[in-house]
C-alpha cells in the first residue's frame, strides 16, 4: 500500500499538503539513488559472475 493511502487510512482528517509530500518523496528517491550509486563497485573486470 502506498504511503499516501496508509496515511489516509490512519488519519482520514489529515489535510497535509500533497505537493509537500510529493517533494519529500522525491527527495527520498534521490537520496536512495545516491546511496545505491555509492554502493555500486567501479567497473570490475574481475567479476566472475558476469555472463
PDB file of N, CA, C, O and CB in Angstrom:
ATOM      1  N   UNK A   1       0.866  -1.193   0.000  1.00  0.00           N
ATOM      2  CA  UNK A   1       0.000   0.000   0.000  1.00  0.00           C
ATOM      3  C   UNK A   1       0.898   1.237   0.000  1.00  0.00           C
ATOM      4  O   UNK A   1       1.800   1.351   0.830  1.00  0.00           O
ATOM      5  CB  UNK A   1      -0.977   0.008   1.249  1.00  0.00           C
ATOM      6  N   UNK A   2       0.653   2.165  -0.931  1.00  0.00           N
ATOM      7  CA  UNK A   2       1.446   3.400  -0.951  1.00  0.00           C
ATOM      8  C   UNK A   2       1.307   4.178   0.355  1.00  0.00           C
ATOM      9  O   UNK A   2       0.261   4.133   1.002  1.00  0.00           O
ATOM     10  CB  UNK A   2       1.021   4.283  -2.128  1.00  0.00           C
ATOM     11  N   UNK A   3       2.349   4.880   0.733  1.00  0.00           N
ATOM     12  CA  UNK A   3       2.368   5.635   1.988  1.00  0.00           C
ATOM     13  C   UNK A   3       1.218   6.637   2.047  1.00  0.00           C
ATOM     14  O   UNK A   3       0.643   6.866   3.111  1.00  0.00           O
ATOM     15  CB  UNK A   3       3.706   6.364   2.150  1.00  0.00           C
ATOM     16  N   UNK A   4       0.891   7.224   0.917  1.00  0.00           N
ATOM     17  CA  UNK A   4      -0.188   8.209   0.881  1.00  0.00           C
ATOM     18  C   UNK A   4      -1.500   7.589   1.337  1.00  0.00           C
ATOM     19  O   UNK A   4      -2.250   8.195   2.103  1.00  0.00           O
ATOM     20  CB  UNK A   4      -0.340   8.790  -0.529  1.00  0.00           C
ATOM     21  N   UNK A   5      -1.771   6.379   0.863  1.00  0.00           N
ATOM     22  CA  UNK A   5      -3.010   5.700   1.215  1.00  0.00           C
ATOM     23  C   UNK A   5      -2.967   5.263   2.677  1.00  0.00           C
ATOM     24  O   UNK A   5      -3.958   5.400   3.395  1.00  0.00           O
ATOM     25  CB  UNK A   5      -3.249   4.486   0.290  1.00  0.00           C
ATOM     26  N   UNK A   6      -1.831   4.741   3.119  1.00  0.00           N
ATOM     27  CA  UNK A   6      -1.691   4.353   4.531  1.00  0.00           C
ATOM     28  C   UNK A   6      -1.959   5.556   5.415  1.00  0.00           C
ATOM     29  O   UNK A   6      -2.670   5.448   6.414  1.00  0.00           O
ATOM     30  CB  UNK A   6      -0.277   3.774   4.819  1.00  0.00           C
ATOM     31  N   UNK A   7      -1.402   6.692   5.059  1.00  0.00           N
ATOM     32  CA  UNK A   7      -1.596   7.915   5.824  1.00  0.00           C
ATOM     33  C   UNK A   7      -3.075   8.264   5.907  1.00  0.00           C
ATOM     34  O   UNK A   7      -3.585   8.627   6.967  1.00  0.00           O
ATOM     35  CB  UNK A   7      -0.810   9.071   5.200  1.00  0.00           C
ATOM     36  N   UNK A   8      -3.750   8.148   4.775  1.00  0.00           N
ATOM     37  CA  UNK A   8      -5.168   8.485   4.725  1.00  0.00           C
ATOM     38  C   UNK A   8      -5.986   7.529   5.602  1.00  0.00           C
ATOM     39  O   UNK A   8      -6.940   7.943   6.260  1.00  0.00           O
ATOM     40  CB  UNK A   8      -5.676   8.446   3.271  1.00  0.00           C
ATOM     41  N   UNK A   9      -5.606   6.253   5.603  1.00  0.00           N
ATOM     42  CA  UNK A   9      -6.322   5.274   6.415  1.00  0.00           C
ATOM     43  C   UNK A   9      -6.087   5.512   7.900  1.00  0.00           C
ATOM     44  O   UNK A   9      -7.000   5.366   8.713  1.00  0.00           O
ATOM     45  CB  UNK A   9      -5.896   3.858   6.038  1.00  0.00           C
ATOM     46  N   UNK A  10      -4.868   5.877   8.245  1.00  0.00           N
ATOM     47  CA  UNK A  10      -4.531   6.111   9.645  1.00  0.00           C
ATOM     48  C   UNK A  10      -5.177   7.404  10.141  1.00  0.00           C
ATOM     49  O   UNK A  10      -5.702   7.447  11.254  1.00  0.00           O
ATOM     50  CB  UNK A  10      -3.002   6.169   9.831  1.00  0.00           C
ATOM     51  N   UNK A  11      -5.143   8.425   9.346  1.00  0.00           N
ATOM     52  CA  UNK A  11      -5.622   9.744   9.761  1.00  0.00           C
ATOM     53  C   UNK A  11      -6.463  10.361   8.652  1.00  0.00           C
ATOM     54  O   UNK A  11      -5.958  11.167   7.870  1.00  0.00           O
ATOM     55  CB  UNK A  11      -4.438  10.672  10.122  1.00  0.00           C
ATOM     56  N   UNK A  12      -7.747   9.991   8.574  1.00  0.00           N
ATOM     57  CA  UNK A  12      -8.588  10.482   7.474  1.00  0.00           C
ATOM     58  C   UNK A  12      -8.778  12.002   7.470  1.00  0.00           C
ATOM     59  O   UNK A  12      -9.143  12.575   6.443  1.00  0.00           O
ATOM     60  CB  UNK A  12      -9.935   9.819   7.543  1.00  0.00           C
ATOM     61  N   UNK A  13      -8.535  12.656   8.603  1.00  0.00           N
ATOM     62  CA  UNK A  13      -8.697  14.109   8.644  1.00  0.00           C
ATOM     63  C   UNK A  13      -7.412  14.839   8.286  1.00  0.00           C
ATOM     64  O   UNK A  13      -7.344  16.064   8.388  1.00  0.00           O
ATOM     65  CB  UNK A  13      -9.163  14.543  10.016  1.00  0.00           C
ATOM     66  N   UNK A  14      -6.400  14.100   7.868  1.00  0.00           N
ATOM     67  CA  UNK A  14      -5.104  14.699   7.524  1.00  0.00           C
ATOM     68  C   UNK A  14      -5.261  15.601   6.307  1.00  0.00           C
ATOM     69  O   UNK A  14      -5.662  15.147   5.235  1.00  0.00           O
ATOM     70  CB  UNK A  14      -4.040  13.600   7.250  1.00  0.00           C
ATOM     71  N   UNK A  15      -4.944  16.877   6.478  1.00  0.00           N
ATOM     72  CA  UNK A  15      -5.060  17.849   5.388  1.00  0.00           C
ATOM     73  C   UNK A  15      -3.679  18.257   4.886  1.00  0.00           C
ATOM     74  O   UNK A  15      -3.489  19.372   4.401  1.00  0.00           O
ATOM     75  CB  UNK A  15      -5.849  19.091   5.850  1.00  0.00           C
ATOM     76  N   UNK A  16      -2.717  17.344   5.009  1.00  0.00           N
ATOM     77  CA  UNK A  16      -1.340  17.655   4.610  1.00  0.00           C
ATOM     78  C   UNK A  16      -1.294  18.081   3.150  1.00  0.00           C
ATOM     79  O   UNK A  16      -2.069  17.609   2.319  1.00  0.00           O
ATOM     80  CB  UNK A  16      -0.418  16.442   4.840  1.00  0.00           C
ATOM     81  N   UNK A  17      -0.387  18.964   2.870  1.00  0.00           N
ATOM     82  CA  UNK A  17      -0.213  19.482   1.521  1.00  0.00           C
ATOM     83  C   UNK A  17       0.387  18.384   0.636  1.00  0.00           C
ATOM     84  O   UNK A  17       1.510  17.939   0.875  1.00  0.00           O
ATOM     85  CB  UNK A  17       0.692  20.750   1.526  1.00  0.00           C
ATOM     86  N   UNK A  18      -0.361  17.945  -0.388  1.00  0.00           N
ATOM     87  CA  UNK A  18       0.102  16.860  -1.253  1.00  0.00           C
ATOM     88  C   UNK A  18       1.421  17.229  -1.946  1.00  0.00           C
ATOM     89  O   UNK A  18       2.303  16.384  -2.100  1.00  0.00           O
ATOM     90  CB  UNK A  18      -0.973  16.523  -2.304  1.00  0.00           C
ATOM     91  N   UNK A  19       1.546  18.473  -2.354  1.00  0.00           N
ATOM     92  CA  UNK A  19       2.774  18.876  -3.024  1.00  0.00           C
ATOM     93  C   UNK A  19       3.980  18.682  -2.101  1.00  0.00           C
ATOM     94  O   UNK A  19       5.044  18.240  -2.536  1.00  0.00           O
ATOM     95  CB  UNK A  19       2.679  20.343  -3.483  1.00  0.00           C
ATOM     96  N   UNK A  20       3.799  19.017  -0.831  1.00  0.00           N
ATOM     97  CA  UNK A  20       4.874  18.857   0.141  1.00  0.00           C
ATOM     98  C   UNK A  20       5.247  17.378   0.255  1.00  0.00           C
ATOM     99  O   UNK A  20       6.430  17.037   0.282  1.00  0.00           O
ATOM    100  CB  UNK A  20       4.456  19.425   1.522  1.00  0.00           C
ATOM    101  N   UNK A  21       4.246  16.503   0.323  1.00  0.00           N
ATOM    102  CA  UNK A  21       4.513  15.059   0.413  1.00  0.00           C
ATOM    103  C   UNK A  21       5.243  14.585  -0.839  1.00  0.00           C
ATOM    104  O   UNK A  21       6.175  13.785  -0.753  1.00  0.00           O
ATOM    105  CB  UNK A  21       3.192  14.262   0.599  1.00  0.00           C
ATOM    106  N   UNK A  22       4.821  15.077  -1.997  1.00  0.00           N
ATOM    107  CA  UNK A  22       5.482  14.692  -3.250  1.00  0.00           C
ATOM    108  C   UNK A  22       6.939  15.143  -3.255  1.00  0.00           C
ATOM    109  O   UNK A  22       7.822  14.402  -3.687  1.00  0.00           O
ATOM    110  CB  UNK A  22       4.738  15.292  -4.460  1.00  0.00           C
ATOM    111  N   UNK A  23       7.185  16.358  -2.775  1.00  0.00           N
ATOM    112  CA  UNK A  23       8.554  16.871  -2.713  1.00  0.00           C
ATOM    113  C   UNK A  23       9.411  16.005  -1.796  1.00  0.00           C
ATOM    114  O   UNK A  23      10.561  15.701  -2.112  1.00  0.00           O
ATOM    115  CB  UNK A  23       8.562  18.331  -2.226  1.00  0.00           C
ATOM    116  N   UNK A  24       8.841  15.609  -0.654  1.00  0.00           N
ATOM    117  CA  UNK A  24       9.578  14.762   0.280  1.00  0.00           C
ATOM    118  C   UNK A  24       9.855  13.408  -0.340  1.00  0.00           C
ATOM    119  O   UNK A  24      10.945  12.862  -0.171  1.00  0.00           O
ATOM    120  CB  UNK A  24       8.804  14.595   1.592  1.00  0.00           C
ATOM    121  N   UNK A  25       8.885  12.857  -1.055  1.00  0.00           N
ATOM    122  CA  UNK A  25       9.063  11.558  -1.712  1.00  0.00           C
ATOM    123  C   UNK A  25      10.179  11.653  -2.751  1.00  0.00           C
ATOM    124  O   UNK A  25      10.990  10.737  -2.884  1.00  0.00           O
ATOM    125  CB  UNK A  25       7.738  11.089  -2.379  1.00  0.00           C
ATOM    126  N   UNK A  26      10.217  12.761  -3.483  1.00  0.00           N
ATOM    127  CA  UNK A  26      11.253  12.944  -4.499  1.00  0.00           C
ATOM    128  C   UNK A  26      12.635  13.025  -3.845  1.00  0.00           C
ATOM    129  O   UNK A  26      13.593  12.415  -4.320  1.00  0.00           O
ATOM    130  CB  UNK A  26      10.978  14.218  -5.332  1.00  0.00           C
ATOM    131  N   UNK A  27      12.724  13.782  -2.752  1.00  0.00           N
ATOM    132  CA  UNK A  27      13.997  13.891  -2.040  1.00  0.00           C
ATOM    133  C   UNK A  27      14.444  12.520  -1.543  1.00  0.00           C
ATOM    134  O   UNK A  27      15.626  12.184  -1.605  1.00  0.00           O
ATOM    135  CB  UNK A  27      13.880  14.877  -0.859  1.00  0.00           C
ATOM    136  N   UNK A  28      13.488  11.732  -1.051  1.00  0.00           N
ATOM    137  CA  UNK A  28      13.805  10.399  -0.546  1.00  0.00           C
ATOM    138  C   UNK A  28      14.338   9.524  -1.685  1.00  0.00           C
ATOM    139  O   UNK A  28      15.311   8.792  -1.505  1.00  0.00           O
ATOM    140  CB  UNK A  28      12.555   9.748   0.103  1.00  0.00           C
ATOM    141  N   UNK A  29      13.702   9.600  -2.847  1.00  0.00           N
ATOM    142  CA  UNK A  29      14.153   8.826  -4.002  1.00  0.00           C
ATOM    143  C   UNK A  29      15.577   9.219  -4.380  1.00  0.00           C
ATOM    144  O   UNK A  29      16.414   8.358  -4.652  1.00  0.00           O
ATOM    145  CB  UNK A  29      13.205   9.034  -5.199  1.00  0.00           C
ATOM    146  N   UNK A  30      15.843  10.510  -4.395  1.00  0.00           N
ATOM    147  CA  UNK A  30      17.174  10.987  -4.771  1.00  0.00           C
ATOM    148  C   UNK A  30      18.213  10.486  -3.780  1.00  0.00           C
ATOM    149  O   UNK A  30      19.304  10.076  -4.177  1.00  0.00           O
ATOM    150  CB  UNK A  30      17.202  12.525  -4.844  1.00  0.00           C
ATOM    151  N   UNK A  31      17.884  10.517  -2.496  1.00  0.00           N
ATOM    152  CA  UNK A  31      18.856  10.076  -1.505  1.00  0.00           C
ATOM    153  C   UNK A  31      19.118   8.581  -1.645  1.00  0.00           C
ATOM    154  O   UNK A  31      20.248   8.131  -1.455  1.00  0.00           O
ATOM    155  CB  UNK A  31      18.366  10.402  -0.087  1.00  0.00           C
ATOM    156  N   UNK A  32      18.073   7.799  -1.981  1.00  0.00           N
ATOM    157  CA  UNK A  32      18.277   6.367  -2.214  1.00  0.00           C
ATOM    158  C   UNK A  32      19.180   6.153  -3.422  1.00  0.00           C
ATOM    159  O   UNK A  32      20.041   5.273  -3.418  1.00  0.00           O
ATOM    160  CB  UNK A  32      16.926   5.648  -2.422  1.00  0.00           C
ATOM    161  N   UNK A  33      18.975   6.961  -4.446  1.00  0.00           N
ATOM    162  CA  UNK A  33      19.810   6.849  -5.647  1.00  0.00           C
ATOM    163  C   UNK A  33      21.278   7.107  -5.299  1.00  0.00           C
ATOM    164  O   UNK A  33      22.169   6.397  -5.765  1.00  0.00           O
ATOM    165  CB  UNK A  33      19.333   7.842  -6.739  1.00  0.00           C
ATOM    166  N   UNK A  34      21.513   8.110  -4.491  1.00  0.00           N
ATOM    167  CA  UNK A  34      22.888   8.439  -4.094  1.00  0.00           C
ATOM    168  C   UNK A  34      23.486   7.274  -3.309  1.00  0.00           C
ATOM    169  O   UNK A  34      24.640   6.908  -3.530  1.00  0.00           O
ATOM    170  CB  UNK A  34      22.926   9.745  -3.244  1.00  0.00           C
ATOM    171  N   UNK A  35      22.720   6.694  -2.404  1.00  0.00           N
ATOM    172  CA  UNK A  35      23.207   5.563  -1.602  1.00  0.00           C
ATOM    173  C   UNK A  35      23.530   4.379  -2.499  1.00  0.00           C
ATOM    174  O   UNK A  35      24.594   3.772  -2.376  1.00  0.00           O
ATOM    175  CB  UNK A  35      22.164   5.155  -0.538  1.00  0.00           C
ATOM    176  N   UNK A  36      22.607   4.049  -3.408  1.00  0.00           N
ATOM    177  CA  UNK A  36      22.828   2.907  -4.291  1.00  0.00           C
ATOM    178  C   UNK A  36      24.022   3.141  -5.203  1.00  0.00           C
ATOM    179  O   UNK A  36      24.827   2.239  -5.433  1.00  0.00           O
ATOM    180  CB  UNK A  36      21.580   2.629  -5.125  1.00  0.00           C
ATOM    181  N   UNK A  37      24.129   4.362  -5.719  1.00  0.00           N
ATOM    182  CA  UNK A  37      25.227   4.689  -6.613  1.00  0.00           C
ATOM    183  C   UNK A  37      26.563   4.566  -5.879  1.00  0.00           C
ATOM    184  O   UNK A  37      27.553   4.103  -6.446  1.00  0.00           O
ATOM    185  CB  UNK A  37      25.053   6.107  -7.185  1.00  0.00           C
ATOM    186  N   UNK A  38      26.578   4.979  -4.633  1.00  0.00           N
ATOM    187  CA  UNK A  38      27.802   4.919  -3.840  1.00  0.00           C
ATOM    188  C   UNK A  38      28.190   3.457  -3.573  1.00  0.00           C
ATOM    189  O   UNK A  38      29.374   3.123  -3.546  1.00  0.00           O
ATOM    190  CB  UNK A  38      27.622   5.686  -2.503  1.00  0.00           C
ATOM    191  N   UNK A  39      27.181   2.582  -3.376  1.00  0.00           N
ATOM    192  CA  UNK A  39      27.439   1.180  -3.073  1.00  0.00           C
ATOM    193  C   UNK A  39      27.895   0.375  -4.288  1.00  0.00           C
ATOM    194  O   UNK A  39      28.519  -0.676  -4.135  1.00  0.00           O
ATOM    195  CB  UNK A  39      26.204   0.555  -2.495  1.00  0.00           C
ATOM    196  N   UNK A  40      27.592   0.853  -5.476  1.00  0.00           N
ATOM    197  CA  UNK A  40      27.986   0.107  -6.673  1.00  0.00           C
ATOM    198  C   UNK A  40      29.493   0.149  -6.856  1.00  0.00           C
ATOM    199  O   UNK A  40      30.106   1.212  -6.757  1.00  0.00           O
ATOM    200  CB  UNK A  40      27.286   0.669  -7.920  1.00  0.00           C
ATOM    201  N   UNK A  41      30.087  -1.000  -7.122  1.00  0.00           N
ATOM    202  CA  UNK A  41      31.538  -1.007  -7.354  1.00  0.00           C
ATOM    203  C   UNK A  41      31.865  -0.366  -8.702  1.00  0.00           C
ATOM    204  O   UNK A  41      31.020  -0.299  -9.595  1.00  0.00           O
ATOM    205  CB  UNK A  41      32.095  -2.454  -7.300  1.00  0.00           C
ATOM    206  N   UNK A  42      33.073   0.091  -8.827  1.00  0.00           N
ATOM    207  CA  UNK A  42      33.516   0.611 -10.119  1.00  0.00           C
ATOM    208  C   UNK A  42      33.590  -0.558 -11.098  1.00  0.00           C
ATOM    209  O   UNK A  42      33.439  -1.714 -10.702  1.00  0.00           O
ATOM    210  CB  UNK A  42      34.903   1.340  -9.999  1.00  0.00           C
ATOM    211  N   UNK A  43      33.816  -0.263 -12.346  1.00  0.00           N
ATOM    212  CA  UNK A  43      33.890  -1.294 -13.372  1.00  0.00           C
ATOM    213  C   UNK A  43      34.857  -2.393 -12.927  1.00  0.00           C
ATOM    214  O   UNK A  43      36.067  -2.183 -12.844  1.00  0.00           O
ATOM    215  CB  UNK A  43      34.332  -0.689 -14.729  1.00  0.00           C
ATOM    216  N   UNK A  44      34.297  -3.560 -12.646  1.00  0.00           N
ATOM    217  CA  UNK A  44      35.113  -4.646 -12.104  1.00  0.00           C
ATOM    218  C   UNK A  44      35.314  -5.727 -13.155  1.00  0.00           C
ATOM    219  O   UNK A  44      34.413  -6.526 -13.409  1.00  0.00           O
ATOM    220  CB  UNK A  44      34.461  -5.241 -10.842  1.00  0.00           C
ATOM    221  N   UNK A  45      36.472  -5.753 -13.755  1.00  0.00           N
ATOM    222  CA  UNK A  45      36.753  -6.737 -14.811  1.00  0.00           C
ATOM    223  C   UNK A  45      36.978  -8.127 -14.222  1.00  0.00           C
ATOM    224  O   UNK A  45      37.017  -9.112 -14.959  1.00  0.00           O
ATOM    225  CB  UNK A  45      37.984  -6.309 -15.630  1.00  0.00           C
ATOM    226  N   UNK A  46      37.125  -8.212 -12.906  1.00  0.00           N
ATOM    227  CA  UNK A  46      37.368  -9.495 -12.245  1.00  0.00           C
ATOM    228  C   UNK A  46      36.072 -10.186 -11.817  1.00  0.00           C
ATOM    229  O   UNK A  46      36.117 -11.211 -11.138  1.00  0.00           O
ATOM    230  CB  UNK A  46      38.260  -9.291 -11.034  1.00  0.00           C
ATOM    231  N   UNK A  47      34.927  -9.640 -12.204  1.00  0.00           N
ATOM    232  CA  UNK A  47      33.639 -10.191 -11.781  1.00  0.00           C
ATOM    233  C   UNK A  47      33.380 -11.535 -12.461  1.00  0.00           C
ATOM    234  O   UNK A  47      33.076 -11.584 -13.653  1.00  0.00           O
ATOM    235  CB  UNK A  47      32.498  -9.203 -12.099  1.00  0.00           C
ATOM    236  N   UNK A  48      33.502 -12.625 -11.700  1.00  0.00           N
ATOM    237  CA  UNK A  48      33.329 -13.969 -12.276  1.00  0.00           C
ATOM    238  C   UNK A  48      31.849 -14.320 -12.469  1.00  0.00           C
ATOM    239  O   UNK A  48      31.530 -15.298 -13.145  1.00  0.00           O
ATOM    240  CB  UNK A  48      33.997 -15.022 -11.374  1.00  0.00           C
ATOM    241  N   UNK A  49      30.940 -13.523 -11.877  1.00  0.00           N
ATOM    242  CA  UNK A  49      29.506 -13.811 -12.029  1.00  0.00           C
ATOM    243  C   UNK A  49      28.942 -13.216 -13.306  1.00  0.00           C
ATOM    244  O   UNK A  49      27.813 -13.522 -13.689  1.00  0.00           O
ATOM    245  CB  UNK A  49      28.729 -13.280 -10.834  1.00  0.00           C
ATOM    246  N   UNK A  50      29.718 -12.368 -13.966  1.00  0.00           N
ATOM    247  CA  UNK A  50      29.248 -11.726 -15.193  1.00  0.00           C
ATOM    248  C   UNK A  50      29.198 -12.737 -16.335  1.00  0.00           C
ATOM    249  O   UNK A  50      30.147 -13.486 -16.569  1.00  0.00           O
ATOM    250  CB  UNK A  50      30.160 -10.538 -15.567  1.00  0.00           C
ATOM    251  N   UNK A  51      28.062 -12.740 -17.043  1.00  0.00           N
ATOM    252  CA  UNK A  51      27.918 -13.682 -18.168  1.00  0.00           C
ATOM    253  C   UNK A  51      28.003 -12.951 -19.492  1.00  0.00           C
ATOM    254  O   UNK A  51      27.904 -13.575 -20.548  1.00  0.00           O
ATOM    255  CB  UNK A  51      26.586 -14.446 -18.077  1.00  0.00           C
TER     256      UNK A  51
END
